[in-house]
Each structure stands twice: as C-alpha cells, then as structure tokens.
Amino acid sequence: MFEAVGLFVLGLFLLALGGDSIVKGASGLAQRFGASPFAAGLVLVAFATSLPELAVNLQAVVRGQQALALGNAVGSNIVNFGLTLGLAALAAPLVVRWRALAPLLVLLLVGTLVVIGLGLDGALSRWEGVAMLVAFVVVVAYATSRTRHEAPELQEAIAAFAQTQTNLGLNLVRVLIAVLLLHLGAYLIVGGNGLWSFGNAAPALAGGFGSPNAAIIGAGLGLSPLLTGLLPVAIGTALPEVAAAVAAARRGQGDIVVGHVIGSSLFNLLIVLGGMAALHTVPLPASFVRFELPAAAVFALMLYPMLKGDLRISKREGAILLVALLAWIGFELLMLHQ
C-alpha cells in the first residue's frame, strides 16, 4: 500500500512535468507552422490542462479499467469547478472579461444533460461516441469565432499565454519528452506496482502490465474502481492545475483560470467520454447516470449566475464552490456504506 502511494505520487509529478512540456512544445510547433499566438493560446487555454487526465484514461482503457476512466473523466469536471475554481477564487477574486465563456458553459451543461439522456439505457454506443467527438469540433469552431470578437486586451492576454520559442528541434524534443513523461506517469498511476516497474522502464514504456497502483489505493480506502477514479485519481491529477490556477488568480488572470476550467471540462466530457465510446460501447453504471453526471451538471449550473452577474467570482462564491465539493465527496462516501 505505501509503495503504491509513493509510485502514485511520483506518477502525478511526472504527469505535471509532461503536461507543462507538451503545452510549450505544442504551442511552439503550432506557431512555427503558421498559427497565430492568439489561435495557439485559445486552444491551449481551453484544452491543454486535460492532457494528463487523458493520458491516465488511455492507460485505464488499455488495461480494461473503464470504470476508473469514467470516474476520472467526470470526477475531473467536478473537481475543476469545486477545487480549482474554489481555491483560485479564495486566493484572489476572479474578474472575467471573456464573454464567450458563459455560452460555452451553457454548452457544457447541455452536453452533460444529453449524455445523461444517452446513458439512460445503460451504455454509450459507438455512434453516440462519434457524435460527441463531432460536437467537440463544433464547440471549438464556435469558441474560436466568438473569441475573435472579444476585447483586444483579452485577445492579447490569450496570445501571451502561448508565447514560447518556436525553434523546430527544441519543440520536437519537448513533445517527445512530454509523451514519455505522460505515458510513464499514467503507467505509475494506473499500471504496474513495485519498484521494478519503474526501475526497468522498458516494460512500462512498452505497455507491460502490473498491479494497478490506483486500484490498490482505492481498495485500501474501501473504494470501488468508479469511486477511485472519481476521488483520489481525479483530485490527484487536478492538483498541478489547482496550483497553476491559484498563481494565475493572484496575477489577475481570471479569464485564463475560468477558461481552463470550462474548456477542460468540455474536453473531458466530449473527447474523453466520446472517444472511449467511439472505440467501443461503454457501459454506464446506473449510479453514474443518476448521481455523478448530475453532480457535474449541478456544479456547471452553479457557475452560470456568477458569469452572468457581475462577471466576477468572489471569495465568498469560491468558498461556496469548495464547500459544495466537500459536500459531494461526503455524499459519495456516505453512499459507499449504504
């Protein structure tokens, strides 16, 4: 158990390093091949922070741990709102000038409700997964077109987020290192237990199987695979994003923080869940459709009046989001013993 916890934490650290490296590398490559800093920044702000969760879910799916992947995908959305936004707003009130975020939040809410409806029959089919992937492309196109009409200072802030060196060789190395770190980090979380699996990197990089560290920790805490993904994995993979959000809030970058949360939540819902279903029909537990997906919708709904009101998430509202997250965790643990 202690060894599994240590390797799990090491995996989280490698995911954080890999996520940072791939953001810089992808931004540099995009601008090298003609993308504007604004276009690169928009995509990075919205979706790049979900790449560590995506790496974990790919490992989980490959190893037949679909319940853990489901829990991580939706649990990450709940944690995005409750923990990331909550702590960031507590650190400093978040002033939001990005007007397109409110309609994107509505799309997230509608998408979550649609997935609940699709899951009432107990599964997401392959064609439903493909439809979710197509919906994501539409959302990206909509977000890009809307944001081009935002205030120049906001566009400059988004472009500044993507500023990095555009040297081709440097950025190819960044991406390669990032892929290795993300793969190995996800492997240590979802895959092999034991120091052998890390000391001998070849089996890990080749996708060798071992005892899953996350499952060992979940079993030690009395959690099902779904709850393991919802709680320790989702919270653990979100911690680097939480630290970055708090730092951004203190710099007055409320738009970047909220854009991260809404964009990555859309990515988790449409790309991660949709991609899983597009590859193979995904069974959805009844509790997942009745409790976890509605909880994600409630957290998105809580944010809407904050964005439509004074365009400011205050410290009090951040505390409300954080308390709501703690209440949700308490509810999930209570249901575990029913």
N, C-alpha and C positions, 0 to 999 in steps of 0.2 A: 504493500500500500504506500509506504513512504517513498520507495523508489519510483513508483508510478506517479506520485505527486511531483517529485523532483523533475522527472522527464516531461511531465505535462507542463510545468512552469518553463522549462527550457524550450519546449516547443512553442509556447506563447511568445517567448523572447525572439526566437528565430522568425516567427510569423511577422512580428513587428518590424524587424530588420528587413525582411523580404518585402513587406508592404511598402516601406519607405523607398527601397531601392527601385521597385518596379514603377512607382509613381514618377520618380525622377527620370528613369530610363524611358518610359513610355512618352512622357512629356517632351523630352529631348528629341526622340525619334520622330514624333508627330510634327514638331516644328522644323526638324531637319528636312522633312519631305513635304513642306509647304503649308502645314496647318498654322493658323494664326495663334498667338499666345492665348487669345480670348477663347477660341474654339477648344484648344487643348485644356485650358483651365476649367471650362464649363464641364467637360466630361470628367476630368479628374476630381473636381469638387463634388460632383454628384455621385460618382460610382466607384472611384478608386479604393475607398476605405472598405469596400465589401470584398476585396480580393482575398484577404486572409480567411474570411468565413467561407468563400468559395473553395479555397484550397482544402480546408477541413472537410467540407461537404463532399468534394470529389473523392477524397480518401475514404470517407464513410460509405459512399455509394459503392465504390470499388470493392470494399470489404463486406458488402451486404448489410450495412448498418443503416438502413433507410430511416428507421425511427429516430436515431440520433441526428441524422441530417435534417429531417423535418423539424425536430425540436430546435436545432441550431438556427435554421433559416428564419423561423417565426420568432423564436426567443430573441434573436439578434435585433429584430424590429422593435420588440417591446423594450429591450434594454437600450436601444438607440434613443427612444423617447424618454424613458424614465430615468436612466442613469446618465447618459451622455448629455442630453439637454438639461436635465435637472441639475447636475453638478456644474455644468458650464454657466447656467443662469445664476446659480448661487455664488459662483466666483465673480461674476460681473453681469449686470443686466444685458440682454442680447437685443440690440437695436437691429431691426430687419428692414432693409430698403428694397429687397428683391421681391417685386410684386408678383412675379410668376410662381413663387413658392406656394401661395395659397391655392391656386388651381391645381398645382401638382399634388398638393396634399389631398385635395378632393379626389383626384385620380387614384391616389394610393388607397383612400378609403373605399372608393367604388370597387377598385380591383380586389381588395380584401373581401368585400361583401360578395363579389362574383365568385371568388374562389370558395367561399363558404357554401354558396349555392351549388357549385360544381361538385363539392365534396359530400353533399347530402347522400349520394348513392354509395359512399364509402371508398371512392377512388378518384384519382385524376387520370384520365385516359391520355393516350399519346397525342390524339388530335387536340385535346384541350391544352396539353403542354405546348404544342406548336402554336396554338392561338395566343397563349401567354407570351411566347417569345416575340411574335409579330406585334403584339400590343406594346411590348417594351420598345421596339424600334419606333413605333408611332409616338410614344411618350418622349423619346429622345428628340425626335424631329420637332415635336411641339415645344419642348423646353428650349431648344436652340432658337427657334423662330421667335418665341416670346421674349427671350432674354436679350435678343439683338435690339429690342426697343426699350431696354432699361436705361436708366440714367448713365451718362458717360463715366461718372466716378465709380459706379458699381462694376461696369464692364472693365475698367482699369484694375479694380481690385481682383476680379476673377482672373484677368490676364496675368497679374503679378504673381498669383498663386502658382502659375505654370512656368514661371521664369526659371530656366536652368541652362546649362551648357548644351549645345546642340552637336557636339563632336560625335560622329557616327560610331567610331570604335568604342569610345567611352560608354555610350548609351547601350550598345550591344552587350558590352560586359556587364553593365548594370542590370539589364534584363535577364541575362544568363544567371548571374548571381542570385537575383531575386527569385527566379524559377526554382533554383536549387534550394534556397532557404525556405521558400513557401512549401515545397514538397517535403523537405525533411522536417520542418516544423509541424506540418499537418500529420506526418507519419508518427512523430513522437506523441502527438495528442490522441490520434485515433488508432494508430497501429501498434508496432512492437513494443513490448515491455522488456526491461532488462538492459543493463549497460551494454551487452553485446550488440544490441540492435543499433546503438548509436556509435559505439566504438568501431564497429565494422560497417562503414557507411554503404558499402556495395549492396547488401540485401535491402536496405531501406530505399536507396535510390532506384533499385530495380523493382520496388513494389513488393518486397518479400513480406510474408505475413507473420504476425506475432500476436501476443496477447494485447488487447486494446487498453491502453492506459486510461482513457476516459471512462471506459466501461468498468474498469477496476475501481476507479474512484467513485463512480456512480453507485456501484454495488456496495462499496464500503459505506456510503451515505444512505443506503436503502432506496436508491432512486432507480426507476425504470430507464431503459435507453432513451425514451422520449424526453423524460424529465432531465436526464443527464445532458442532452443537447440543449434543452430549454434553459437550464440554470448554470451549472459550472462551465460548460463549453461556451455558451452564448455570452455569459458575463466575462469569462476569461479572455475570449478573443476580442471583446469590446474595450478592454482596459487601455490599450495603446491609443485607441480613438478617443477615449474619455480624456486622457492626459493631453492629447493634441487639442481637443475642443476647449478644455479649460484654459490652455495657453492662448488659443485664438480669442476666446471671450475677453481675456484680460487685455488683449491688443485691440479690442473694439471691432473684431471681425465677426459680428453676429450673423451676417449673411452667409459666410463660409460655414459656420457651425450648423445652422439650420439647413442649409443646402446639402451638407454632408448627410444629415440625418434623414431627410426626406428622400434624397437620391439613392442612398444605400438601401433604404427600406424598399423602394420600388425595385431595385436590383435584386434584393433577396426574394421578394415576392414573385416577380415575373421571370427573372433569369434563373435563379437557383431552383425554385419550385417548378417553374415551367420547364427548365432544362432537364430536371430529373424525370418529369412525366413524359417529355418528348422522347427520351431514351427508352423508357419502359414504364408501363402503367404503375402508378404509385398508390398503394393502399393508404387510406387516411383513417386512423383510429377515430371512433365516434367522439372520444373526449377531445381530440384535436380540433374537430369541426365545431363542437359545442362550447369549448372553453378557450383554447389557446388562440385560434384565429379571431374569435370575437374580442378577446382581450387586446389583440393587436389593433383591431378596428377602434376600440374604445380609446386607446392611447392616441391614435391619429386624430380622433374626434376631439379629444381634449385640447389639442394644439390649435385647432381651427379658429376658435374665438380669439386666441392670443394673436394670431396672424392677421385676423380681420379687424381687430380692435385698434389699439394704439401702435401696432407694428412693433411691439416691444415685449419681450419675455422677461418679466421682472424676477427679482429674487424670490418673492412670495410664490409666483407661479412655478418657478423652478423647484421650490420646496414641495409644492403640490404634486408635481410630476414624480419627484423622488419618493414621496410618501405613497403615492399610487403604486409605484413599482414594488415597494416593500409589502404593501397590502396584497399585491398579486402573488409575490413569492410566498407569503404566508398562506394564501388560499391554495396554491399548488401543493404546498407541503401538507396542509390540512386534508386535502382531497386524497393524498397519498395514503392516509391512515383510515379512510372510510371503507 
